[in-house]
Amino acid sequence: MAASGSKGTAGFVEKAASRLKFPQLFAVALTVFILDLLIPDVIPFVDEILLGLITLILGSLRERQPAAPAPPMKDVTPRS
């Protein structure tokens, strides 16, 4: 039963990552952020906050959707 829950989470992550402009860069930033949370440092929470902000910025960059084609021009000139 746990496998279906992890599959659903993995599917959600894959779907969300496929819409990102730089999915690999986002994954690297997220990995570094998680590692940074686990490793203690001299000034607490400064680098965690910065890496968290960078990860959020990268996560908010989406690929632009192609613009819809303009509708054809309608000729409304009366026939003579």
N, CA, C and O atoms as a CHARMM CRD file, in Angstrom:
* protein
*
  320
    1    1 MET  N      0.82400  -1.18900   0.00000 PROA 1      0.00000
    2    1 MET  CA     0.00000   0.00000   0.00000 PROA 1      0.00000
    3    1 MET  C      0.86600   1.25000   0.00000 PROA 1      0.00000
    4    1 MET  O      0.47800   2.26600  -0.57800 PROA 1      0.00000
    5    2 ALA  N      2.02400   1.19700   0.63200 PROA 2      0.00000
    6    2 ALA  CA     2.91200   2.35400   0.66100 PROA 2      0.00000
    7    2 ALA  C      3.46600   2.64800  -0.71800 PROA 2      0.00000
    8    2 ALA  O      3.80600   3.79000  -1.02700 PROA 2      0.00000
    9    3 ALA  N      3.55800   1.61300  -1.55400 PROA 3      0.00000
   10    3 ALA  CA     4.09900   1.81900  -2.89500 PROA 3      0.00000
   11    3 ALA  C      3.18800   2.70800  -3.73000 PROA 3      0.00000
   12    3 ALA  O      3.66800   3.51900  -4.52100 PROA 3      0.00000
   13    4 SER  N      1.87900   2.56400  -3.56000 PROA 4      0.00000
   14    4 SER  CA     0.96300   3.39900  -4.33800 PROA 4      0.00000
   15    4 SER  C      1.04700   4.85800  -3.90600 PROA 4      0.00000
   16    4 SER  O      0.91000   5.75800  -4.73500 PROA 4      0.00000
   17    5 GLY  N      1.27200   5.10100  -2.61000 PROA 5      0.00000
   18    5 GLY  CA     1.41600   6.47500  -2.13300 PROA 5      0.00000
   19    5 GLY  C      2.67300   7.12100  -2.66700 PROA 5      0.00000
   20    5 GLY  O      2.66000   8.29200  -3.04600 PROA 5      0.00000
   21    6 SER  N      3.76800   6.36500  -2.70200 PROA 6      0.00000
   22    6 SER  CA     5.01000   6.93400  -3.22400 PROA 6      0.00000
   23    6 SER  C      4.92500   7.10500  -4.73100 PROA 6      0.00000
   24    6 SER  O      5.52700   8.02700  -5.28200 PROA 6      0.00000
   25    7 LYS  N      4.18300   6.22500  -5.41200 PROA 7      0.00000
   26    7 LYS  CA     4.01100   6.36700  -6.85300 PROA 7      0.00000
   27    7 LYS  C      3.21100   7.63500  -7.16900 PROA 7      0.00000
   28    7 LYS  O      3.51500   8.35100  -8.12300 PROA 7      0.00000
   29    8 GLY  N      2.19300   7.89900  -6.36000 PROA 8      0.00000
   30    8 GLY  CA     1.39800   9.10800  -6.56000 PROA 8      0.00000
   31    8 GLY  C      2.22200  10.35700  -6.33600 PROA 8      0.00000
   32    8 GLY  O      2.10400  11.33100  -7.07900 PROA 8      0.00000
   33    9 THR  N      3.06300  10.32700  -5.30600 PROA 9      0.00000
   34    9 THR  CA     3.93600  11.47300  -5.03500 PROA 9      0.00000
   35    9 THR  C      4.94300  11.64200  -6.15200 PROA 9      0.00000
   36    9 THR  O      5.19100  12.76200  -6.59800 PROA 9      0.00000
   37   10 ALA  N      5.53100  10.53900  -6.61300 PROA 10     0.00000
   38   10 ALA  CA     6.50600  10.60700  -7.69800 PROA 10     0.00000
   39   10 ALA  C      5.84600  11.11800  -8.97400 PROA 10     0.00000
   40   10 ALA  O      6.44100  11.89600  -9.72000 PROA 10     0.00000
   41   11 GLY  N      4.63300  10.68400  -9.21700 PROA 11     0.00000
   42   11 GLY  CA     3.91400  11.15800 -10.40300 PROA 11     0.00000
   43   11 GLY  C      3.64500  12.65300 -10.33400 PROA 11     0.00000
   44   11 GLY  O      3.76000  13.36500 -11.33100 PROA 11     0.00000
   45   12 PHE  N      3.28300  13.11800  -9.14000 PROA 12     0.00000
   46   12 PHE  CA     3.04200  14.54900  -8.95700 PROA 12     0.00000
   47   12 PHE  C      4.32600  15.34200  -9.18300 PROA 12     0.00000
   48   12 PHE  O      4.31400  16.38000  -9.84500 PROA 12     0.00000
   49   13 VAL  N      5.43000  14.84900  -8.63100 PROA 13     0.00000
   50   13 VAL  CA     6.71300  15.54600  -8.77800 PROA 13     0.00000
   51   13 VAL  C      7.13600  15.56700 -10.24300 PROA 13     0.00000
   52   13 VAL  O      7.59200  16.59600 -10.74100 PROA 13     0.00000
   53   14 GLU  N      6.98800  14.43500 -10.93900 PROA 14     0.00000
   54   14 GLU  CA     7.34600  14.39200 -12.36100 PROA 14     0.00000
   55   14 GLU  C      6.47900  15.34900 -13.17900 PROA 14     0.00000
   56   14 GLU  O      6.98100  16.03400 -14.07100 PROA 14     0.00000
   57   15 LYS  N      5.18900  15.39700 -12.87900 PROA 15     0.00000
   58   15 LYS  CA     4.27700  16.28100 -13.62000 PROA 15     0.00000
   59   15 LYS  C      4.63000  17.74600 -13.37700 PROA 15     0.00000
   60   15 LYS  O      4.64200  18.54900 -14.30900 PROA 15     0.00000
   61   16 ALA  N      4.92000  18.09300 -12.11200 PROA 16     0.00000
   62   16 ALA  CA     5.28000  19.47200 -11.79300 PROA 16     0.00000
   63   16 ALA  C      6.63500  19.83700 -12.39800 PROA 16     0.00000
   64   16 ALA  O      6.80900  20.95300 -12.88700 PROA 16     0.00000
   65   17 ALA  N      7.59000  18.91600 -12.37200 PROA 17     0.00000
   66   17 ALA  CA     8.92400  19.20000 -12.89900 PROA 17     0.00000
   67   17 ALA  C      8.91000  19.31700 -14.42200 PROA 17     0.00000
   68   17 ALA  O      9.73900  20.02900 -14.98800 PROA 17     0.00000
   69   18 SER  N      7.99200  18.63600 -15.09200 PROA 18     0.00000
   70   18 SER  CA     7.95900  18.70000 -16.55100 PROA 18     0.00000
   71   18 SER  C      7.52300  20.07500 -17.04500 PROA 18     0.00000
   72   18 SER  O      7.80400  20.43600 -18.18700 PROA 18     0.00000
   73   19 ARG  N      6.83800  20.85000 -16.19700 PROA 19     0.00000
   74   19 ARG  CA     6.39700  22.18400 -16.60700 PROA 19     0.00000
   75   19 ARG  C      7.42700  23.25800 -16.31600 PROA 19     0.00000
   76   19 ARG  O      7.25600  24.40000 -16.74200 PROA 19     0.00000
   77   20 LEU  N      8.50000  22.92000 -15.59600 PROA 20     0.00000
   78   20 LEU  CA     9.51300  23.90600 -15.23300 PROA 20     0.00000
   79   20 LEU  C     10.40800  24.21800 -16.42600 PROA 20     0.00000
   80   20 LEU  O     10.59000  23.39500 -17.32200 PROA 20     0.00000
   81   21 LYS  N     10.95500  25.41200 -16.41400 PROA 21     0.00000
   82   21 LYS  CA    11.84800  25.82700 -17.48600 PROA 21     0.00000
   83   21 LYS  C     13.20700  25.15200 -17.34500 PROA 21     0.00000
   84   21 LYS  O     13.80600  24.76100 -18.34700 PROA 21     0.00000
   85   22 PHE  N     13.70300  25.00900 -16.11500 PROA 22     0.00000
   86   22 PHE  CA    14.98400  24.37600 -15.84200 PROA 22     0.00000
   87   22 PHE  C     14.80200  23.28700 -14.78300 PROA 22     0.00000
   88   22 PHE  O     15.16500  23.50900 -13.62800 PROA 22     0.00000
   89   23 PRO  N     14.25800  22.12700 -15.13100 PROA 23     0.00000
   90   23 PRO  CA    13.97500  21.10600 -14.11100 PROA 23     0.00000
   91   23 PRO  C     15.23500  20.54100 -13.45000 PROA 23     0.00000
   92   23 PRO  O     15.22000  20.25700 -12.25200 PROA 23     0.00000
   93   24 GLN  N     16.32900  20.37300 -14.20900 PROA 24     0.00000
   94   24 GLN  CA    17.54400  19.82800 -13.61100 PROA 24     0.00000
   95   24 GLN  C     18.15500  20.81600 -12.62900 PROA 24     0.00000
   96   24 GLN  O     18.62300  20.41600 -11.56300 PROA 24     0.00000
   97   25 LEU  N     18.15800  22.09000 -12.96800 PROA 25     0.00000
   98   25 LEU  CA    18.69400  23.11500 -12.08300 PROA 25     0.00000
   99   25 LEU  C     17.86500  23.20700 -10.80400 PROA 25     0.00000
  100   25 LEU  O     18.41900  23.40100  -9.72200 PROA 25     0.00000
  101   26 PHE  N     16.55600  23.07100 -10.91700 PROA 26     0.00000
  102   26 PHE  CA    15.68700  23.05400  -9.75000 PROA 26     0.00000
  103   26 PHE  C     16.00100  21.86100  -8.85800 PROA 26     0.00000
  104   26 PHE  O     16.04200  22.00000  -7.63600 PROA 26     0.00000
  105   27 ALA  N     16.22300  20.68600  -9.45200 PROA 27     0.00000
  106   27 ALA  CA    16.54000  19.48800  -8.67000 PROA 27     0.00000
  107   27 ALA  C     17.87100  19.65400  -7.93900 PROA 27     0.00000
  108   27 ALA  O     17.99400  19.24800  -6.78400 PROA 27     0.00000
  109   28 VAL  N     18.86000  20.24200  -8.59300 PROA 28     0.00000
  110   28 VAL  CA    20.15700  20.46900  -7.95200 PROA 28     0.00000
  111   28 VAL  C     20.00700  21.44600  -6.78600 PROA 28     0.00000
  112   28 VAL  O     20.54600  21.20800  -5.70500 PROA 28     0.00000
  113   29 ALA  N     19.28000  22.53900  -7.00000 PROA 29     0.00000
  114   29 ALA  CA    19.09000  23.53300  -5.93400 PROA 29     0.00000
  115   29 ALA  C     18.33000  22.92800  -4.75900 PROA 29     0.00000
  116   29 ALA  O     18.65000  23.20900  -3.60400 PROA 29     0.00000
  117   30 LEU  N     17.33600  22.10800  -5.04200 PROA 30     0.00000
  118   30 LEU  CA    16.57000  21.46200  -3.97500 PROA 30     0.00000
  119   30 LEU  C     17.43600  20.46800  -3.19700 PROA 30     0.00000
  120   30 LEU  O     17.33600  20.38500  -1.97300 PROA 30     0.00000
  121   31 THR  N     18.28000  19.71900  -3.90000 PROA 31     0.00000
  122   31 THR  CA    19.18500  18.77100  -3.23700 PROA 31     0.00000
  123   31 THR  C     20.18400  19.49500  -2.34800 PROA 31     0.00000
  124   31 THR  O     20.41200  19.08700  -1.20900 PROA 31     0.00000
  125   32 VAL  N     20.78100  20.56800  -2.85900 PROA 32     0.00000
  126   32 VAL  CA    21.73300  21.34300  -2.05400 PROA 32     0.00000
  127   32 VAL  C     21.03500  21.95700  -0.84600 PROA 32     0.00000
  128   32 VAL  O     21.60700  22.00200   0.24300 PROA 32     0.00000
  129   33 PHE  N     19.81200  22.42700  -1.02700 PROA 33     0.00000
  130   33 PHE  CA    19.04700  23.01200   0.08100 PROA 33     0.00000
  131   33 PHE  C     18.79800  21.97000   1.17800 PROA 33     0.00000
  132   33 PHE  O     18.96700  22.27100   2.36000 PROA 33     0.00000
  133   34 ILE  N     18.40200  20.75800   0.80300 PROA 34     0.00000
  134   34 ILE  CA    18.13600  19.71600   1.79800 PROA 34     0.00000
  135   34 ILE  C     19.42000  19.30300   2.50700 PROA 34     0.00000
  136   34 ILE  O     19.42600  19.11600   3.72300 PROA 34     0.00000
  137   35 LEU  N     20.51700  19.15900   1.74800 PROA 35     0.00000
  138   35 LEU  CA    21.80200  18.83400   2.37800 PROA 35     0.00000
  139   35 LEU  C     22.24900  19.93700   3.31800 PROA 35     0.00000
  140   35 LEU  O     22.80300  19.66300   4.38300 PROA 35     0.00000
  141   36 ASP  N     22.01300  21.17700   2.93100 PROA 36     0.00000
  142   36 ASP  CA    22.41100  22.30300   3.75800 PROA 36     0.00000
  143   36 ASP  C     21.62100  22.35400   5.06200 PROA 36     0.00000
  144   36 ASP  O     22.13800  22.79300   6.08900 PROA 36     0.00000
  145   37 LEU  N     20.37500  21.90800   5.02000 PROA 37     0.00000
  146   37 LEU  CA    19.57900  21.83900   6.25000 PROA 37     0.00000
  147   37 LEU  C     20.12800  20.80500   7.22900 PROA 37     0.00000
  148   37 LEU  O     20.01900  20.96600   8.44400 PROA 37     0.00000
  149   38 LEU  N     20.71500  19.74600   6.68700 PROA 38     0.00000
  150   38 LEU  CA    21.20700  18.66200   7.52700 PROA 38     0.00000
  151   38 LEU  C     22.60100  18.92400   8.10500 PROA 38     0.00000
  152   38 LEU  O     22.94600  18.38100   9.15400 PROA 38     0.00000
  153   39 ILE  N     23.40400  19.74900   7.42800 PROA 39     0.00000
  154   39 ILE  CA    24.77900  20.00800   7.86300 PROA 39     0.00000
  155   39 ILE  C     24.80500  21.30100   8.67300 PROA 39     0.00000
  156   39 ILE  O     24.36600  22.34100   8.18200 PROA 39     0.00000
  157   40 PRO  N     25.31700  21.25300   9.91700 PROA 40     0.00000
  158   40 PRO  CA    25.37100  22.48100  10.73000 PROA 40     0.00000
  159   40 PRO  C     26.38500  23.47800  10.17000 PROA 40     0.00000
  160   40 PRO  O     27.36400  23.09300   9.53100 PROA 40     0.00000
  161   41 ASP  N     26.13300  24.76400  10.42100 PROA 41     0.00000
  162   41 ASP  CA    27.02800  25.79800   9.92300 PROA 41     0.00000
  163   41 ASP  C     27.27200  26.84800  11.00300 PROA 41     0.00000
  164   41 ASP  O     26.66900  26.80700  12.07500 PROA 41     0.00000
  165   42 VAL  N     28.17700  27.80100  10.70000 PROA 42     0.00000
  166   42 VAL  CA    28.59600  28.80900  11.67800 PROA 42     0.00000
  167   42 VAL  C     27.48000  29.81300  11.95100 PROA 42     0.00000
  168   42 VAL  O     27.14100  30.06100  13.10800 PROA 42     0.00000
  169   43 ILE  N     26.90700  30.38900  10.90100 PROA 43     0.00000
  170   43 ILE  CA    25.82000  31.35900  11.05500 PROA 43     0.00000
  171   43 ILE  C     24.51400  30.62600  10.72900 PROA 43     0.00000
  172   43 ILE  O     24.25000  30.32200   9.56600 PROA 43     0.00000
  173   44 PRO  N     23.71400  30.34700  11.73100 PROA 44     0.00000
  174   44 PRO  CA    22.51500  29.54400  11.49300 PROA 44     0.00000
  175   44 PRO  C     21.50500  30.23600  10.57600 PROA 44     0.00000
  176   44 PRO  O     21.26600  31.43900  10.68100 PROA 44     0.00000
  177   45 PHE  N     20.93400  29.46000   9.69500 PROA 45     0.00000
  178   45 PHE  CA    19.78400  29.81300   8.85400 PROA 45     0.00000
  179   45 PHE  C     20.02600  30.87200   7.78900 PROA 45     0.00000
  180   45 PHE  O     19.09800  31.16500   7.03500 PROA 45     0.00000
  181   46 VAL  N     21.22400  31.47100   7.67500 PROA 46     0.00000
  182   46 VAL  CA    21.43500  32.46400   6.62300 PROA 46     0.00000
  183   46 VAL  C     21.48200  31.77600   5.26600 PROA 46     0.00000
  184   46 VAL  O     20.76800  32.17400   4.34500 PROA 46     0.00000
  185   47 ASP  N     22.31100  30.75500   5.13500 PROA 47     0.00000
  186   47 ASP  CA    22.41000  30.08100   3.84600 PROA 47     0.00000
  187   47 ASP  C     21.16300  29.25900   3.53400 PROA 47     0.00000
  188   47 ASP  O     20.80400  29.10100   2.36700 PROA 47     0.00000
  189   48 GLU  N     20.50200  28.73700   4.55900 PROA 48     0.00000
  190   48 GLU  CA    19.26500  28.00400   4.31500 PROA 48     0.00000
  191   48 GLU  C     18.19100  28.92200   3.72300 PROA 48     0.00000
  192   48 GLU  O     17.45900  28.53100   2.81400 PROA 48     0.00000
  193   49 ILE  N     18.10900  30.12100   4.24100 PROA 49     0.00000
  194   49 ILE  CA    17.12400  31.08300   3.72500 PROA 49     0.00000
  195   49 ILE  C     17.44800  31.44900   2.27800 PROA 49     0.00000
  196   49 ILE  O     16.55600  31.49200   1.43100 PROA 49     0.00000
  197   50 LEU  N     18.73400  31.71300   1.99400 PROA 50     0.00000
  198   50 LEU  CA    19.11800  32.07100   0.62600 PROA 50     0.00000
  199   50 LEU  C     18.87500  30.92000  -0.34500 PROA 50     0.00000
  200   50 LEU  O     18.33100  31.13000  -1.42900 PROA 50     0.00000
  201   51 LEU  N     19.27300  29.71100   0.03300 PROA 51     0.00000
  202   51 LEU  CA    19.04100  28.56500  -0.85000 PROA 51     0.00000
  203   51 LEU  C     17.55100  28.28100  -1.01100 PROA 51     0.00000
  204   51 LEU  O     17.10900  27.88500  -2.09000 PROA 51     0.00000
  205   52 GLY  N     16.78400  28.47600   0.04000 PROA 52     0.00000
  206   52 GLY  CA    15.33300  28.30100  -0.07100 PROA 52     0.00000
  207   52 GLY  C     14.72000  29.29600  -1.04200 PROA 52     0.00000
  208   52 GLY  O     13.85600  28.93700  -1.84100 PROA 52     0.00000
  209   53 LEU  N     15.16400  30.54700  -0.97500 PROA 53     0.00000
  210   53 LEU  CA    14.66200  31.55800  -1.90900 PROA 53     0.00000
  211   53 LEU  C     15.05400  31.23700  -3.35100 PROA 53     0.00000
  212   53 LEU  O     14.24600  31.39200  -4.26600 PROA 53     0.00000
  213   54 ILE  N     16.29700  30.79000  -3.55300 PROA 54     0.00000
  214   54 ILE  CA    16.73800  30.42100  -4.90200 PROA 54     0.00000
  215   54 ILE  C     15.90100  29.25200  -5.42900 PROA 54     0.00000
  216   54 ILE  O     15.50200  29.24000  -6.59400 PROA 54     0.00000
  217   55 THR  N     15.64200  28.27700  -4.56500 PROA 55     0.00000
  218   55 THR  CA    14.82700  27.13200  -4.97700 PROA 55     0.00000
  219   55 THR  C     13.41100  27.56500  -5.32500 PROA 55     0.00000
  220   55 THR  O     12.84200  27.08000  -6.30300 PROA 55     0.00000
  221   56 LEU  N     12.83400  28.46900  -4.54400 PROA 56     0.00000
  222   56 LEU  CA    11.48700  28.96500  -4.85600 PROA 56     0.00000
  223   56 LEU  C     11.45800  29.73700  -6.16600 PROA 56     0.00000
  224   56 LEU  O     10.51400  29.60700  -6.94500 PROA 56     0.00000
  225   57 ILE  N     12.48000  30.53300  -6.41000 PROA 57     0.00000
  226   57 ILE  CA    12.54300  31.28900  -7.66900 PROA 57     0.00000
  227   57 ILE  C     12.63500  30.34000  -8.85300 PROA 57     0.00000
  228   57 ILE  O     11.93200  30.51500  -9.84800 PROA 57     0.00000
  229   58 LEU  N     13.50900  29.32500  -8.74800 PROA 58     0.00000
  230   58 LEU  CA    13.63300  28.36600  -9.84200 PROA 58     0.00000
  231   58 LEU  C     12.35300  27.56600 -10.02500 PROA 58     0.00000
  232   58 LEU  O     12.00000  27.20900 -11.14900 PROA 58     0.00000
  233   59 GLY  N     11.66000  27.28300  -8.93800 PROA 59     0.00000
  234   59 GLY  CA    10.40400  26.55300  -9.03500 PROA 59     0.00000
  235   59 GLY  C      9.28000  27.36400  -9.64400 PROA 59     0.00000
  236   59 GLY  O      8.32400  26.79900 -10.17700 PROA 59     0.00000
  237   60 SER  N      9.38200  28.67500  -9.57200 PROA 60     0.00000
  238   60 SER  CA     8.31800  29.51700 -10.12100 PROA 60     0.00000
  239   60 SER  C      8.52600  29.83400 -11.59500 PROA 60     0.00000
  240   60 SER  O      7.61000  30.34000 -12.24400 PROA 60     0.00000
  241   61 LEU  N      9.69400  29.55300 -12.13700 PROA 61     0.00000
  242   61 LEU  CA     9.93600  29.79000 -13.56000 PROA 61     0.00000
  243   61 LEU  C      9.26800  28.68800 -14.36600 PROA 61     0.00000
  244   61 LEU  O      9.65200  27.52300 -14.25900 PROA 61     0.00000
  245   62 ARG  N      8.31000  29.03000 -15.14200 PROA 62     0.00000
  246   62 ARG  CA     7.57600  28.06900 -15.96600 PROA 62     0.00000
  247   62 ARG  C      7.90300  28.32600 -17.42600 PROA 62     0.00000
  248   62 ARG  O      8.28400  29.43000 -17.81400 PROA 62     0.00000
  249   63 GLU  N      7.74500  27.27000 -18.23200 PROA 63     0.00000
  250   63 GLU  CA     7.91100  27.44600 -19.66700 PROA 63     0.00000
  251   63 GLU  C      6.73200  28.24100 -20.19400 PROA 63     0.00000
  252   63 GLU  O      5.59400  28.07500 -19.75300 PROA 63     0.00000
  253   64 ARG  N      7.02800  29.09200 -21.13300 PROA 64     0.00000
  254   64 ARG  CA     5.93800  29.86800 -21.72900 PROA 64     0.00000
  255   64 ARG  C      5.13900  28.98800 -22.66500 PROA 64     0.00000
  256   64 ARG  O      5.69200  28.21200 -23.44400 PROA 64     0.00000
  257   65 GLN  N      3.83800  29.12200 -22.57600 PROA 65     0.00000
  258   65 GLN  CA     2.96300  28.37600 -23.46000 PROA 65     0.00000
  259   65 GLN  C      2.95200  29.06600 -24.82300 PROA 65     0.00000
  260   65 GLN  O      2.94700  30.29500 -24.89300 PROA 65     0.00000
  261   66 PRO  N      2.94700  28.29800 -25.89200 PROA 66     0.00000
  262   66 PRO  CA     2.90200  28.93400 -27.21300 PROA 66     0.00000
  263   66 PRO  C      1.61400  29.73900 -27.37100 PROA 66     0.00000
  264   66 PRO  O      0.53800  29.32100 -26.94100 PROA 66     0.00000
  265   67 ALA  N      1.75500  30.88200 -27.98900 PROA 67     0.00000
  266   67 ALA  CA     0.60300  31.75900 -28.16900 PROA 67     0.00000
  267   67 ALA  C     -0.38200  31.12300 -29.15200 PROA 67     0.00000
  268   67 ALA  O      0.01200  30.49500 -30.13500 PROA 67     0.00000
  269   68 ALA  N     -1.64700  31.30100 -28.86600 PROA 68     0.00000
  270   68 ALA  CA    -2.67700  30.77600 -29.76200 PROA 68     0.00000
  271   68 ALA  C     -2.65800  31.58400 -31.05600 PROA 68     0.00000
  272   68 ALA  O     -2.46000  32.79800 -31.03200 PROA 68     0.00000
  273   69 PRO  N     -2.86100  30.91300 -32.17400 PROA 69     0.00000
  274   69 PRO  CA    -2.86900  31.65600 -33.43900 PROA 69     0.00000
  275   69 PRO  C     -4.02600  32.65300 -33.47700 PROA 69     0.00000
  276   69 PRO  O     -5.09600  32.40700 -32.92000 PROA 69     0.00000
  277   70 ALA  N     -3.79300  33.76000 -34.13100 PROA 70     0.00000
  278   70 ALA  CA    -4.82500  34.78700 -34.23800 PROA 70     0.00000
  279   70 ALA  C     -5.96400  34.26000 -35.10700 PROA 70     0.00000
  280   70 ALA  O     -5.72200  33.55300 -36.08500 PROA 70     0.00000
  281   71 PRO  N     -7.19500  34.59800 -34.75900 PROA 71     0.00000
  282   71 PRO  CA    -8.31500  34.13800 -35.58700 PROA 71     0.00000
  283   71 PRO  C     -8.24500  34.79400 -36.96900 PROA 71     0.00000
  284   71 PRO  O     -7.73500  35.90600 -37.10800 PROA 71     0.00000
  285   72 PRO  N     -8.75000  34.11100 -37.97300 PROA 72     0.00000
  286   72 PRO  CA    -8.68400  34.68100 -39.32300 PROA 72     0.00000
  287   72 PRO  C     -9.49300  35.97700 -39.40800 PROA 72     0.00000
  288   72 PRO  O    -10.51500  36.14400 -38.74300 PROA 72     0.00000
  289   73 MET  N     -9.00500  36.86900 -40.23600 PROA 73     0.00000
  290   73 MET  CA    -9.69900  38.14300 -40.42100 PROA 73     0.00000
  291   73 MET  C    -11.01100  37.89200 -41.16300 PROA 73     0.00000
  292   73 MET  O    -11.06300  37.13000 -42.12800 PROA 73     0.00000
  293   74 LYS  N    -12.05300  38.54200 -40.69300 PROA 74     0.00000
  294   74 LYS  CA   -13.37100  38.38300 -41.29400 PROA 74     0.00000
  295   74 LYS  C    -13.61500  39.56100 -42.22700 PROA 74     0.00000
  296   74 LYS  O    -13.50300  40.71900 -41.82500 PROA 74     0.00000
  297   75 ASP  N    -13.94100  39.26100 -43.44100 PROA 75     0.00000
  298   75 ASP  CA   -14.20300  40.32100 -44.41700 PROA 75     0.00000
  299   75 ASP  C    -15.66400  40.72600 -44.31900 PROA 75     0.00000
  300   75 ASP  O    -16.56200  39.96000 -44.67200 PROA 75     0.00000
  301   76 VAL  N    -15.89200  41.96400 -43.82600 PROA 76     0.00000
  302   76 VAL  CA   -17.26300  42.43900 -43.66000 PROA 76     0.00000
  303   76 VAL  C    -17.61500  43.53200 -44.67600 PROA 76     0.00000
  304   76 VAL  O    -18.59600  44.25900 -44.51600 PROA 76     0.00000
  305   77 THR  N    -16.80200  43.62600 -45.70400 PROA 77     0.00000
  306   77 THR  CA   -17.06100  44.62900 -46.73600 PROA 77     0.00000
  307   77 THR  C    -18.27400  44.18300 -47.57500 PROA 77     0.00000
  308   77 THR  O    -18.32300  43.04300 -48.03600 PROA 77     0.00000
  309   78 PRO  N    -19.24300  45.07700 -47.76900 PROA 78     0.00000
  310   78 PRO  CA   -20.41900  44.68000 -48.57900 PROA 78     0.00000
  311   78 PRO  C    -20.01200  44.42200 -50.02500 PROA 78     0.00000
  312   78 PRO  O    -19.14200  45.10100 -50.57200 PROA 78     0.00000
  313   79 ARG  N    -20.64900  43.44000 -50.62600 PROA 79     0.00000
  314   79 ARG  CA   -20.36600  43.13400 -52.03400 PROA 79     0.00000
  315   79 ARG  C    -21.06100  44.15600 -52.91300 PROA 79     0.00000
  316   79 ARG  O    -22.17500  44.59500 -52.62800 PROA 79     0.00000
  317   80 SER  N    -20.38800  44.52100 -53.97500 PROA 80     0.00000
  318   80 SER  CA   -20.99400  45.52900 -54.84600 PROA 80     0.00000
  319   80 SER  C    -21.62100  44.92000 -56.08000 PROA 80     0.00000
  320   80 SER  O    -22.17300  45.64000 -56.91300 PROA 80     0.00000
